[in-house]
Amino acid sequence: MRRPESYLKLSYSLIALSGLALLVYVVLKAKQASFTHDESFTYLDYVHQPFMDIISYKTPYTNNHILNTVLMKYAEELWGSSELVLRLPNILACLLYLLYGFRLIRRLAPVMVLPAFLCLLCHMQLCDFFSLARGYGLSFAFMLMSLYHLIRYFEKPESRQLILFHAGSLLAILSNFSLINVYLSALAAYNLICWYRSGLHASSPPYRFLRENRIHLWALPVFVAILYEPIRRISKQGMLDFGGKEGFLENTFGSLISGAFYETPLGHPLFTVIKYSMLLLLVSSGLLIGWQMFRKNRHFFGEQIALCTAWLILMGIVVLSYLQHYLIRNDFYGGRFALFVYPLFMLNLLFLMDYAYRSRFRIFPALLVYSLALALVFNFSLNMNLRFYKDWKYDSGTKTAMAILAEDHARQRPPGNMVSLGINWIFEPSTNFYRYTHDLSWLKKNHRKGAKPGEDYYYLFQSDTNAYLAKGKPQLFFLGGVNVFLAKNQTE
């Protein structure tokens, strides 16, 4: 029989290999995949602004994920404007996510550590954002950092743990304003746990708000000074909507399920079963924590503080989502805006299953976590690709199309002649990105007014109403699946 130390060593080796494999995949995709609409918009409209204009939101629009924009700016100044360089901050965020993900799950029973790590990794849509020049990947990584240090503070109260918690939270918010609710929920969870634990020990001093929150109160002016102006400007413009009006279960959990399956067909019955299973797991965690509170189980709130913290933060996000929806008409998190909920939910599930495994029940929690990990890994392997991103699949051929256009121009057009490209408006940022970064000075700047007769080239969907303009013209490029083509208006 394998000794526990040997088993753990094998698990850690497989975890390292899994993390390395994901990192290699992220790097390859960042290098090869076409720059997308939103990335290009950020690059063209924000990256070249002065530093203070970026962080103050002088041009208010939520496409400006502040930390990502600043890091793109300085990455370009140091190493150029290739796709890989501009996506480098999120590639490094992937490394940070792996590190803190491992530090969070290494507390689990040895048999659970490897599948738990795979469960955190293998959400296909979430992983996309580590190879994109957007703020989401950065926010996931810094969120795990802040959560880890908050839990560590409860296990070993040290001021530096709370300082690192605030640092991670601030960087997460600067990466994606959606993470404000995570921070507020974490502060609420902190105070609830401190208040309850103070009553569990007769020798403990009573809960005092100012004493328990002195570091938080020191951090508050820093957060306000940095975040006030950007938040004020986007609130004034009504830009805090995130995509869904049905409810947290339907919009947020539903988005997480769809994003995990990615391109894999998902029937409605299976979708419904998974959605309500997620709800059941949340309710189960709440019932367990409530029961242990009723019993005043000091051991539970020592050993299972990670479960309590993760659950309270997740429930705080749910409560804030509903309050904001009904009070200020904000939408529920949906699509990519909801992805940060996945690590929080998965950690809640993993901590709950670890508790069950260490209690009387061993087979069911171990079987559930291993089955979930295998399903996620299998689905991940089916959907791995270096060509497109779920949210911007239409842009998957833009890089190739622009390269073909440049080759054709170099081969057949006399120098000095300006060339026009008629496009669907949605390709405006990405085509202009390649025009700018590849120094295609002979190509007129593209606009969003639609293709017109007489353009030199057309880059359109087959379904576009003005696709008839390219009818009968030679096609230089066609991409199935998204049915986009590049056509030349005249032969020479």
C-alpha positions as CSV (number, residue, x, y, z in Angstrom):
1,M,0.0,0.0,0.0
2,R,1.3,3.5,-1.0
3,R,2.4,5.6,2.0
4,P,0.5,8.9,2.4
5,E,3.7,10.9,1.9
6,S,4.4,9.1,-1.4
7,Y,0.9,9.6,-2.6
8,L,1.0,13.3,-1.8
9,K,4.4,13.6,-3.5
10,L,2.8,12.0,-6.6
11,S,-0.2,14.3,-6.4
12,Y,2.0,17.4,-6.2
13,S,4.1,16.2,-9.2
14,L,0.9,15.7,-11.3
15,I,-0.4,19.1,-10.1
16,A,2.9,20.8,-11.3
17,L,2.6,19.0,-14.7
18,S,-1.1,20.0,-15.0
19,G,-0.3,23.6,-14.2
20,L,2.6,23.7,-16.6
21,A,0.5,22.2,-19.3
22,L,-2.2,24.9,-18.8
23,L,0.4,27.6,-18.9
24,V,1.9,26.3,-22.1
25,Y,-1.5,26.2,-23.7
26,V,-2.3,29.7,-22.5
27,V,1.0,31.0,-24.0
28,L,0.5,29.2,-27.3
29,K,-3.0,30.6,-27.6
30,A,-2.0,34.1,-26.7
31,K,0.7,34.0,-29.4
32,Q,-1.4,32.4,-32.2
33,A,-5.0,33.6,-31.8
34,S,-6.2,36.7,-33.5
35,F,-6.5,39.9,-31.4
36,T,-10.2,40.4,-30.6
37,H,-12.7,43.3,-30.8
38,D,-12.5,44.2,-27.1
39,E,-8.7,43.8,-26.9
40,S,-8.2,46.0,-29.9
41,F,-10.6,48.6,-28.6
42,T,-8.6,48.8,-25.4
43,Y,-5.3,49.1,-27.3
44,L,-6.5,51.7,-29.8
45,D,-8.5,53.9,-27.4
46,Y,-6.8,53.6,-24.0
47,V,-3.3,52.2,-24.0
48,H,-1.7,55.3,-25.5
49,Q,-3.4,57.7,-23.1
50,P,-1.3,59.2,-20.3
51,F,-1.1,57.1,-17.2
52,M,-3.3,59.6,-15.1
53,D,-6.0,59.6,-17.8
54,I,-6.2,55.8,-17.7
55,I,-6.5,55.5,-14.0
56,S,-8.8,58.4,-13.5
57,Y,-11.2,57.2,-16.3
58,K,-11.0,60.4,-18.2
59,T,-12.7,58.7,-21.0
60,P,-15.3,56.7,-19.1
61,Y,-16.1,53.3,-20.5
62,T,-15.9,49.9,-18.9
63,N,-13.8,48.5,-21.7
64,N,-10.9,50.2,-19.8
65,H,-9.9,47.6,-17.3
66,I,-7.5,49.9,-15.5
67,L,-4.7,47.5,-14.4
68,N,-4.8,45.6,-17.6
69,T,-4.6,48.8,-19.7
70,V,-1.7,50.1,-17.7
71,L,0.2,46.9,-17.9
72,M,-0.4,46.7,-21.7
73,K,0.9,50.2,-22.0
74,Y,4.2,49.4,-20.3
75,A,4.6,46.0,-21.9
76,E,4.4,47.6,-25.3
77,E,6.9,50.2,-24.3
78,L,9.3,47.5,-23.2
79,W,8.8,44.7,-25.7
80,G,6.6,45.9,-28.6
81,S,3.1,45.3,-29.7
82,S,2.8,41.7,-30.6
83,E,-0.2,39.7,-29.4
84,L,2.0,37.8,-27.0
85,V,3.5,40.9,-25.4
86,L,0.1,42.6,-25.0
87,R,-1.4,39.5,-23.4
88,L,1.6,38.9,-21.2
89,P,0.1,40.4,-18.0
90,N,-2.7,37.9,-18.1
91,I,-0.3,35.1,-18.8
92,L,1.5,36.0,-15.6
93,A,-1.9,36.2,-13.9
94,C,-2.4,32.6,-14.9
95,L,0.8,31.7,-13.0
96,L,-0.5,33.6,-9.9
97,Y,-3.9,31.9,-10.2
98,L,-2.2,28.5,-10.3
99,L,-0.1,29.4,-7.2
100,Y,-2.9,30.6,-5.1
101,G,-5.3,28.0,-6.3
102,F,-2.8,25.4,-5.1
103,R,-2.2,27.1,-1.8
104,L,-6.0,27.2,-1.2
105,I,-6.6,23.5,-1.9
106,R,-3.5,22.0,-0.4
107,R,-5.4,22.1,3.0
108,L,-7.7,19.3,1.7
109,A,-7.3,15.6,2.4
110,P,-4.4,14.3,0.3
111,V,-6.7,12.1,-1.8
112,M,-8.7,15.2,-2.8
113,V,-5.9,17.6,-3.7
114,L,-5.2,16.6,-7.3
115,P,-8.8,16.5,-8.6
116,A,-9.6,19.7,-6.6
117,F,-6.8,21.5,-8.5
118,L,-8.1,20.2,-11.8
119,C,-11.6,21.5,-10.9
120,L,-10.2,25.0,-10.4
121,L,-8.3,24.9,-13.7
122,C,-10.6,23.3,-16.2
123,H,-13.3,25.8,-16.8
124,M,-12.8,26.5,-20.5
125,Q,-14.2,30.0,-20.8
126,L,-12.4,31.1,-17.6
127,C,-9.0,29.9,-19.0
128,D,-9.5,31.8,-22.2
129,F,-9.1,35.1,-20.3
130,F,-5.5,34.2,-19.2
131,S,-4.6,34.4,-22.9
132,L,-6.5,37.6,-23.6
133,A,-5.5,41.3,-23.1
134,R,-8.5,42.0,-20.8
135,G,-8.8,42.5,-17.1
136,Y,-10.7,39.3,-16.2
137,G,-7.7,37.0,-15.9
138,L,-5.9,39.4,-13.6
139,S,-9.0,39.8,-11.5
140,F,-9.4,36.0,-11.0
141,A,-5.8,35.7,-9.9
142,F,-5.9,38.6,-7.4
143,M,-9.3,37.5,-6.1
144,L,-7.8,34.1,-5.1
145,M,-4.8,36.0,-3.6
146,S,-7.1,38.1,-1.4
147,L,-9.2,35.1,-0.4
148,Y,-6.2,33.1,0.6
149,H,-4.7,35.8,2.8
150,L,-8.1,36.4,4.4
151,I,-8.4,32.8,5.4
152,R,-4.8,32.7,6.5
153,Y,-5.5,35.6,8.8
154,F,-8.2,33.6,10.6
155,E,-5.8,30.7,10.9
156,K,-2.9,32.8,12.1
157,P,-3.8,36.4,12.9
158,E,-1.1,38.6,11.5
159,S,-1.5,42.1,10.2
160,R,0.5,41.3,7.0
161,Q,-2.2,38.8,6.0
162,L,-4.9,41.5,6.0
163,I,-2.6,43.9,4.2
164,L,-2.1,41.3,1.5
165,F,-5.8,40.7,1.5
166,H,-6.4,44.4,0.8
167,A,-3.7,44.5,-1.8
168,G,-5.1,41.6,-3.7
169,S,-8.6,43.1,-3.5
170,L,-7.6,46.5,-4.8
171,L,-5.7,44.9,-7.7
172,A,-8.7,42.7,-8.5
173,I,-11.1,45.7,-8.5
174,L,-8.7,47.7,-10.7
175,S,-8.7,44.7,-13.1
176,N,-12.5,44.4,-13.2
177,F,-15.0,46.6,-11.3
178,S,-17.3,43.6,-10.9
179,L,-15.0,42.5,-8.1
180,I,-16.2,45.3,-5.8
181,N,-18.9,43.0,-4.6
182,V,-16.4,40.4,-3.7
183,Y,-14.5,42.9,-1.6
184,L,-17.6,44.1,0.2
185,S,-18.8,40.6,0.8
186,A,-15.3,39.6,2.1
187,L,-15.4,42.5,4.6
188,A,-18.9,41.5,5.7
189,A,-17.7,37.9,6.1
190,Y,-14.7,39.0,8.1
191,N,-16.8,40.9,10.6
192,L,-19.4,38.1,10.9
193,I,-16.8,35.5,11.6
194,C,-14.9,37.8,14.1
195,W,-18.2,38.6,15.9
196,Y,-19.3,34.9,16.1
197,R,-15.9,33.5,17.1
198,S,-15.5,36.1,19.9
199,G,-18.6,34.6,21.5
200,L,-17.3,31.0,21.2
201,H,-14.5,31.4,23.7
202,A,-15.2,32.7,27.2
203,S,-11.7,34.0,27.5
204,S,-11.9,35.9,24.2
205,P,-12.5,39.7,24.4
206,P,-15.9,40.8,23.2
207,Y,-16.3,41.9,19.6
208,R,-15.4,45.6,19.0
209,F,-15.9,46.9,15.5
210,L,-13.2,49.6,15.6
211,R,-10.6,47.2,17.1
212,E,-11.4,44.4,14.6
213,N,-11.4,46.8,11.6
214,R,-8.5,49.0,12.3
215,I,-6.5,47.8,9.3
216,H,-9.6,47.9,7.1
217,L,-10.2,51.5,8.2
218,W,-6.6,52.4,7.3
219,A,-7.1,50.8,3.8
220,L,-10.4,52.7,3.2
221,P,-8.9,56.1,2.3
222,V,-6.5,54.3,-0.2
223,F,-9.4,52.5,-1.9
224,V,-11.5,55.7,-2.0
225,A,-8.6,57.8,-3.4
226,I,-7.9,55.4,-6.2
227,L,-11.4,54.2,-7.0
228,Y,-13.7,57.1,-6.3
229,E,-13.3,59.0,-9.6
230,P,-13.5,56.0,-12.0
231,I,-16.6,54.6,-10.1
232,R,-18.2,58.0,-10.0
233,R,-17.8,58.5,-13.8
234,I,-19.1,55.1,-14.8
235,S,-22.0,55.3,-12.3
236,K,-22.9,58.7,-13.8
237,Q,-22.9,57.1,-17.3
238,G,-25.0,54.1,-16.1
239,M,-22.3,51.6,-17.1
240,L,-22.6,49.1,-14.2
241,D,-24.9,46.6,-16.0
242,F,-23.6,43.1,-16.4
243,G,-26.0,41.3,-18.6
244,G,-29.0,39.5,-17.0
245,K,-32.4,40.3,-15.6
246,E,-33.8,36.8,-14.7
247,G,-31.9,36.1,-11.5
248,F,-28.7,34.9,-10.0
249,L,-29.5,31.2,-10.6
250,E,-30.5,31.7,-14.2
251,N,-28.0,34.3,-15.3
252,T,-25.0,33.8,-13.1
253,F,-25.0,30.0,-12.5
254,G,-26.4,29.5,-16.0
255,S,-23.5,31.4,-17.5
256,L,-20.9,29.4,-15.6
257,I,-22.4,26.2,-16.9
258,S,-22.6,27.4,-20.5
259,G,-19.0,28.7,-20.3
260,A,-17.7,25.5,-18.9
261,F,-19.3,23.4,-21.7
262,Y,-18.0,26.0,-24.2
263,E,-18.7,24.6,-27.7
264,T,-20.0,21.2,-26.4
265,P,-23.8,20.9,-27.0
266,L,-25.7,21.0,-23.8
267,G,-29.3,19.8,-23.6
268,H,-31.8,21.7,-21.5
269,P,-32.5,18.7,-19.0
270,L,-28.8,18.4,-18.2
271,F,-28.4,22.2,-17.9
272,T,-31.3,22.3,-15.4
273,V,-30.0,19.4,-13.4
274,I,-26.5,21.0,-13.1
275,K,-28.0,24.4,-12.2
276,Y,-30.1,23.1,-9.4
277,S,-27.3,20.8,-8.2
278,M,-25.2,24.0,-7.7
279,L,-28.0,25.6,-5.8
280,L,-28.4,22.4,-3.6
281,L,-24.7,22.5,-2.8
282,L,-24.9,26.1,-1.7
283,V,-27.9,25.4,0.5
284,S,-26.2,22.3,2.0
285,S,-23.2,24.4,2.9
286,G,-25.4,27.0,4.5
287,L,-27.3,24.3,6.5
288,L,-24.1,22.8,7.7
289,I,-22.7,26.1,8.9
290,G,-26.0,27.1,10.5
291,W,-26.2,23.7,12.3
292,Q,-22.6,24.1,13.6
293,M,-23.4,27.7,14.8
294,F,-26.4,26.4,16.7
295,R,-24.2,23.7,18.3
296,K,-21.5,26.4,19.0
297,N,-18.9,23.9,17.6
298,R,-15.6,25.7,18.2
299,H,-13.7,22.9,16.5
300,F,-15.7,23.3,13.3
301,F,-15.1,27.1,13.1
302,G,-11.4,26.4,13.6
303,E,-10.9,23.5,11.2
304,Q,-13.4,24.6,8.5
305,I,-12.8,28.4,8.5
306,A,-12.0,28.2,4.7
307,L,-15.5,26.7,4.0
308,C,-17.2,29.3,6.2
309,T,-15.3,32.2,4.5
310,A,-15.9,31.0,1.0
311,W,-19.6,30.4,1.6
312,L,-20.2,33.7,3.3
313,I,-18.4,35.6,0.5
314,L,-20.4,33.8,-2.1
315,M,-23.7,34.4,-0.3
316,G,-22.7,38.1,0.1
317,I,-22.4,38.3,-3.7
318,V,-25.8,36.8,-4.1
319,V,-27.4,39.2,-1.7
320,L,-25.7,42.2,-3.1
321,S,-26.7,41.2,-6.7
322,Y,-30.3,41.1,-5.7
323,L,-30.2,44.4,-3.7
324,Q,-28.5,46.2,-6.6
325,H,-30.9,44.8,-9.1
326,Y,-34.0,45.9,-7.2
327,L,-32.7,49.2,-5.7
328,I,-30.6,50.6,-8.6
329,R,-31.7,48.4,-11.5
330,N,-28.3,46.8,-12.1
331,D,-28.3,43.5,-14.1
332,F,-27.3,40.2,-12.6
333,Y,-23.8,39.0,-13.5
334,G,-23.9,37.0,-16.8
335,G,-21.5,35.8,-19.4
336,R,-17.9,36.7,-18.9
337,F,-18.9,39.2,-16.1
338,A,-20.0,36.2,-14.0
339,L,-16.8,34.1,-14.4
340,F,-15.2,35.3,-11.1
341,V,-18.0,33.4,-9.3
342,Y,-16.7,30.0,-10.6
343,P,-13.6,29.8,-8.4
344,L,-15.6,30.9,-5.4
345,F,-18.3,28.3,-6.0
346,M,-15.8,25.6,-6.8
347,L,-13.8,26.3,-3.6
348,N,-17.1,26.2,-1.6
349,L,-17.9,22.8,-3.2
350,L,-14.4,21.4,-2.6
351,F,-14.2,22.6,1.1
352,L,-17.6,21.0,1.7
353,M,-16.6,17.7,0.1
354,D,-13.4,17.7,2.1
355,Y,-15.4,18.2,5.3
356,A,-17.7,15.3,4.3
357,Y,-14.7,13.1,3.4
358,R,-13.0,13.7,6.8
359,S,-16.3,12.9,8.6
360,R,-18.2,9.7,8.3
361,F,-18.7,9.8,4.5
362,R,-15.7,9.0,2.4
363,I,-16.9,7.3,-0.8
364,F,-19.5,9.9,-2.0
365,P,-17.4,13.1,-1.7
366,A,-14.3,11.5,-3.2
367,L,-16.3,10.0,-6.0
368,L,-18.1,13.3,-6.7
369,V,-14.8,15.3,-6.8
370,Y,-13.0,12.8,-9.0
371,S,-16.0,12.5,-11.3
372,L,-16.3,16.2,-11.6
373,A,-12.6,16.6,-12.3
374,L,-12.6,13.9,-15.0
375,A,-15.7,15.5,-16.7
376,L,-14.1,18.9,-16.7
377,V,-10.8,17.6,-18.0
378,F,-12.5,15.6,-20.7
379,N,-14.7,18.6,-21.8
380,F,-11.6,20.9,-21.7
381,S,-9.7,18.5,-24.0
382,L,-12.7,18.5,-26.4
383,N,-12.7,22.3,-26.6
384,M,-9.1,23.2,-26.6
385,N,-8.1,25.4,-29.5
386,L,-5.6,28.0,-30.5
387,R,-7.9,29.8,-33.0
388,F,-10.8,31.4,-31.2
389,Y,-12.4,32.6,-28.0
390,K,-16.0,31.9,-27.2
391,D,-17.0,35.5,-26.7
392,W,-15.2,36.7,-29.9
393,K,-15.3,33.8,-32.2
394,Y,-16.2,36.1,-35.1
395,D,-12.7,37.6,-34.9
396,S,-10.9,34.3,-35.2
397,G,-9.9,34.9,-38.8
398,T,-9.1,38.6,-38.7
399,K,-5.3,38.1,-38.1
400,T,-5.1,35.7,-41.1
401,A,-7.3,37.9,-43.3
402,M,-5.2,41.0,-42.6
403,A,-2.0,39.1,-43.4
404,I,-3.4,37.9,-46.7
405,L,-4.6,41.4,-47.6
406,A,-1.1,42.7,-46.9
407,E,0.5,40.0,-49.1
408,D,-1.9,40.7,-51.9
409,H,-1.3,44.4,-51.8
410,A,2.5,43.9,-51.7
411,R,2.3,41.7,-54.8
412,Q,-0.1,43.7,-57.0
413,R,-0.6,47.3,-55.8
414,P,1.7,50.1,-56.8
415,P,3.3,51.9,-53.8
416,G,1.6,55.1,-52.7
417,N,-1.9,54.1,-53.6
418,M,-4.3,54.1,-50.6
419,V,-6.5,51.1,-50.3
420,S,-9.9,50.8,-48.6
421,L,-11.4,47.8,-46.8
422,G,-15.1,47.5,-46.5
423,I,-16.0,45.7,-43.3
424,N,-18.9,44.8,-41.0
425,W,-18.7,47.3,-38.2
426,I,-17.8,44.6,-35.7
427,F,-14.4,44.2,-37.3
428,E,-13.4,47.9,-36.9
429,P,-11.2,47.6,-33.8
430,S,-9.4,44.4,-34.8
431,T,-8.7,45.4,-38.4
432,N,-7.5,48.8,-37.2
433,F,-5.3,47.1,-34.6
434,Y,-3.4,45.1,-37.3
435,R,-3.4,48.2,-39.6
436,Y,-1.7,50.1,-36.7
437,T,0.7,47.4,-35.3
438,H,1.7,46.1,-38.7
439,D,2.3,49.6,-40.1
440,L,-0.1,49.2,-43.0
441,S,0.2,52.9,-43.9
442,W,-1.3,52.2,-47.3
443,L,-4.6,51.0,-45.8
444,K,-7.2,53.6,-45.0
445,K,-8.4,53.6,-41.4
446,N,-11.5,51.5,-41.1
447,H,-14.8,52.9,-39.7
448,R,-18.1,51.6,-38.4
449,K,-20.4,53.0,-41.1
450,G,-20.5,49.7,-43.1
451,A,-19.1,48.6,-46.4
452,K,-19.9,50.7,-49.5
453,P,-19.7,50.1,-53.3
454,G,-16.2,50.6,-54.8
455,E,-14.1,49.5,-51.8
456,D,-10.9,47.7,-52.8
457,Y,-11.5,44.8,-50.5
458,Y,-14.4,43.5,-48.5
459,Y,-14.2,41.6,-45.1
460,L,-17.7,40.6,-44.3
461,F,-20.0,37.9,-43.1
462,Q,-21.9,35.9,-45.7
463,S,-25.1,36.9,-43.9
464,D,-24.4,40.7,-44.1
465,T,-27.0,42.6,-45.9
466,N,-24.3,44.3,-48.0
467,A,-22.4,41.1,-48.8
468,Y,-23.9,41.4,-52.3
469,L,-21.2,44.0,-52.9
470,A,-18.6,41.2,-53.1
471,K,-20.7,38.9,-55.2
472,G,-18.7,37.5,-58.0
473,K,-15.5,38.9,-56.7
474,P,-12.5,36.6,-56.1
475,Q,-12.3,35.4,-52.5
476,L,-8.9,35.5,-50.9
477,F,-9.9,34.0,-47.6
478,F,-13.0,32.2,-46.2
479,L,-13.5,30.9,-42.6
480,G,-16.2,28.3,-42.1
481,G,-18.1,28.2,-38.8
482,V,-18.3,32.0,-38.6
483,N,-18.7,32.3,-42.4
484,V,-16.6,35.4,-42.9
485,F,-14.7,36.1,-46.1
486,L,-12.2,38.5,-47.6
487,A,-12.9,39.4,-51.2
488,K,-11.0,41.5,-53.7
489,N,-13.0,44.0,-55.6
490,Q,-11.0,43.9,-58.8
491,T,-8.4,41.8,-60.6
492,E,-5.4,43.1,-62.3
